[in-house]
């Protein structure tokens, strides 16, 4: 740890700047939204908690696309993140494994055999995952597809050597590119191959490691799998690795020769399933015809699992044939498909959502039948974030300020931030926190000027919404609020107005028309607002291009307001909300996902909650939602919608956003206009509270208010920010992983007191 303090000096002597070098490194192209980022936090926490864990995934040659905004529209460019290599990884060809596709199943005296398959090899690449200050290093193992050495002999016999070589690419396409959909299922054959490729390689690797351990070697003739569930825990991160269940059954029954009942018991005790979404379009359902072609043995196993499962359902609920039909793994209506979420539930010993409200929805709605069949399976594990990256690394000034007050144990025991609550009203601490925030805002303002050519007022409220662009996340509602603010300024330019810089960032799936239209609308509104001299620096709007982790590390520390405005009951958890909270941004949000628990931790007085609850949304659905009722009764809504529809923000093409208006008024599943009035009023409350802060730190216009009242009001925003930081302890991924370990995996994390950063251990010599 001492060596760290010498790194800048060494780099300086070489004429290098470590921060410039950090900027050159590409973001790893391994995920496309919160799911991949959550996995990275979990890996950090597992290593820090001393859990012996592997992360498994695919080593995509091209990650999620690089987003470019051209003429206000999203375009996609390949994310060639490996073009200069990856210095952190090590290829492990000695552990390369075969993965089979296609072929057919034969009955033999020894049982079912999957034969005449096409083979692709899985080459592992290992990246180290160091724990914080504990000398533990775990492994992230990513699989890359490699063609077998033998070329297609048919082409050789035909003399077409070149085609034989070129056809190797077909196999290697499996790990070529990441599918960029987030919360949307795309049933492409290549995607199914990717999912099975990862599962098959990973399970072979796990079983190889188990067999080589003392636990698998008790019988010299045959491996004993009796202790397998005690020593191995497989957590399915959504349904993407759901094929691990039939694959483990195939290995245990067909390869290892275990009887079905014993293999099934081992599989269920080993596997656990985390659900990450309730949106029906996101749930994976693979056509049986595709499975029959690509994975014929697995389809047989799924049918057998389903047969035994439905027998259990009939025993528990005799004569309830509708329930039996609903709970089947096979959906018969239309194209015959396998419901992968049902497979995961049946094949796992634990099922969890990722926030309390989400887990409750799983039990009461989405998976209600399964909950009533096996209530003991269902749990909640509220998501978390790693404080090492999302405070210590990305906001060092705030981390130092906290450490001065309460020491450094919070880095691995985030609940200790509660000690900051005693300083929430302390004027000196408030000034120090606000100074850090202002410095971070100045840095971001410089970046915005450099990247976008937009000069923003650093004293304005930095109002930020960054996440994947999706209708349920309601970036369009945010855009409507921007238009309301713009119209207010235009109506009365001399009125008292809280300056805002609104930033929206995120990628839309390339085929998601509505999401791309929302980006175009935001950019079009920004073009009008930012170039209106009457508006000046009272309001600026910026669409943040190519939102990614390295950009998030600059945004989170500088944010004043975090927008978490999804329709209640649609966002499983969210983790961006936690990152903003930890960095002292206040949240405006609905009672959805982890917002509910955040409000409980910090108190309703420290968060801006608005809008319908889950129950109210359900009531509205039941009675019928008519957007025109809101459009006709609310002048601000009508003005905004009419401006969008009539081409005010798109003068060169008046019909540009007609389809956006159509969705808003006729087909809106996420009830934007029903929450509009509550949202605007809540945003006005936000402006009032921030304006007092703005006056305190940036103007003298508050001088006529009595001193005591002025002091109390002016400190309100910073007091709320400190209470947000102090209430973040629950949302550490260390807490989340400790719960997974104890309540699902049967493992005990180690909570050792770690040495303070930048101090040598006694046994370490000083570095000269």
C-alpha positions, 0 to 999 in steps of 0.5 A: 500500500505504501508503494501507491504514494510513490507511483505519481513521483515515478511517473513524473520522472518518466514524463507521464501523468497517471491520470492521463494514462487512466483516461486512455484505458478503455472501459471493459466491454462486459455488460450493457447496463446495471446487471453487469455493473452490479456483478462487478460490485459483487466481485469486489465485495466477494474478494473484500469479504474473503469469499472464495469466488469466481465470476464467469462470463464471456470475453466479448471482442466487441462490448456494448456499442460506443454511442455517438450523437449526430444531428441529435440522433444516436448512432452506434459504433463498434466498441473495439475495447480489445484492439490494444489488448488487455494488460489485466488478463491472462490467457489460460489455454491449458484449461480450454474446454469443448462445448457441443452444439447440434447433433442428436440424441441416441438411446444406448445401454448406458443411457442417453448419449448426445452424438454427432455434435459440432464442437467449439472450444472455450478458451479462458482468460483470467483477470484478477479481482483484488479484495480491499487491503486483505491480500485476497485475490479472486478471479474473473474468468471470461470465455472466448470461442475458438474453432477446433483445429480440424477444418471441415474435411468436406472442403478439403476434399473439394479442394476449397482450403480457403473456405475451410479456413474462413468457416472457422469464424462461424464458431468464433462468432459466439464471443464476437459481440455483446447483445446490447438489449437491456430489459428486452429479450431478443430470441436470436440463435446466436444469443442462445449459443452464447448463453449455452457456451458460457454455461457449458464451459463454466460447469465443466470448469467447476466440476473439474475443480471439484474433482481435483479437490479432496472432496471429489476424490474419495472414491478412486473409481468414481467421483462422489458428488455427495458433497457437491452442494456443500462446496459449490454454489452457483448463483444465476444472475437473471435467466441468461445462465438458466441453461446451467440447470439442464446442463448440470443435469446432463453432466451428472446423469449422462456423463457421471452416471448418477440416477435422476433423483440424486442428480436433481437433488444436487442440482437444486441444492447447488443452484439459486436464481436472482430475478432482475426484472418484472417487465414481461418483454424482458423475460426469456422464452426460447422456442422449443424448435430452436432448442431442439435444433441446437441443444436436443438433449437439453430440451429432453431434460427440460421436458422431463423436469417439467413432467415431474414438476407438474406432478408436484403442482397437481399434488399440491393443487389438485384439479386446478388445471389453470394453475398447472397450465400457468406453472408449466415450463412449456408455454403452448399458446402460439409458438411453443416456448420454454419459460426460462424464469420458470425453469430457474425457479423449479431448478433452484433452492432459492429465488430472490428479488433485488429490492424489498418491493421487487421481491414482494411483487415477485411473490404477489404477482409475477411468480405468485403460483410458484410462491404458493407452491414453495414459499420457503424458496423466496427471499429478498437481497437488496442490491448494493454498490461497492464504496471502494469505487463509488466513493473512495476512488471517484470522490477522494475529496469527500472520502478524505473529509469523511475519514477526518471525521470518523476514521477509515473503517467505513471503507469496509464497514459502510454502516459506520457512515451513520456517525456523520449524522451528528454533523449534519447541522454542523456549519463547518462540516456543511461548508466543507461538504459544500466546498467539495461538491462545488469543486467537483461541479467545477471539474464537470463544468470544464468537461462539459465545455471541452466535450460539448462546447456548452458553458454551464453555470457551476452555481446552478443545480446539477440535475442528472438522470443517467441510465439506459434509455427505456420508456419505464425509466421515464426520461420523457417525463424529465424532458417534459419538465425541462419544457415546463421550465423553459416555458416559465422563463419565456413567460416571465424572464424577470421572475425569480428562477432557480438555475438548473443544468439538466443532464440526461445520459444513457444508451438506447438499444439499437432497435428500440425506436421509441427510446431513440426518439426520446434521445432525439427529442431531448437533443432537440429541446436542448438545442432550443433552450441552450441557444435562447438568449432570454434563457441565458444560464438559467437553464442548460440541457445536455445529453451526455454522449456515450454514458459509461462507468468512467463518465459516471465516476465524474458525474456522481460526485458532481450531482446535486439532484438524482432523478429516479422517476420510473413508474412504481413497480417497474424498476427492480432496484436501481443502483445509480440511485445508491451511487448518487446518494453516497456522493451527497446528491438528493433524490427526486423519485417514485416509491419504486425499487430501492428508492423505498428503502433509501427513503426509510434509511434517510427519512422522508424529510431527506428525499423528494418522493412523488407520484403513484404507489404500486397499489395506485398504479394497479388501481389505475390499470384496473379502472383504465388510464386515459391520458387525454383526461390529464392532457385536457385538464392541465394547461402545462401538459397541453402546452408541452405536448402541443409544442412537441406535436406541432414541431416547435422543437423540430422546425425542419420536420414538424412531424418528427415527434408525432409518434412520441405524442401518439405513445404519450396520449394513446399507448403509454404503459407507464402513465407519464401524464398521471404522475406529471402534476405531482412531479412538477410540484415536487420539482418546484419543492426541489427548486425552493430548497436549492434556491436557499442554498444558492443564495447562501453560497452565491448571492447576497439577495437573501438579506432581508429575511431574519438571520435565524430563519435564513441560517436554518433555511439556507443549510437545509440542502446541505443538511439533507445531503449529509443525511443522505451520505450518512444513511448509505450504509445499508446500500454497500454491496458488502452487506448484500454479499454477506446476506447471499453468503449466509442465507443462500450459499452457506458460507461465512464472510470474513470481516477483518479490520483492515489496515488503514490505506497508505500506511505500511504494515509492520512487516513491510519495509519502507519503500525507497 
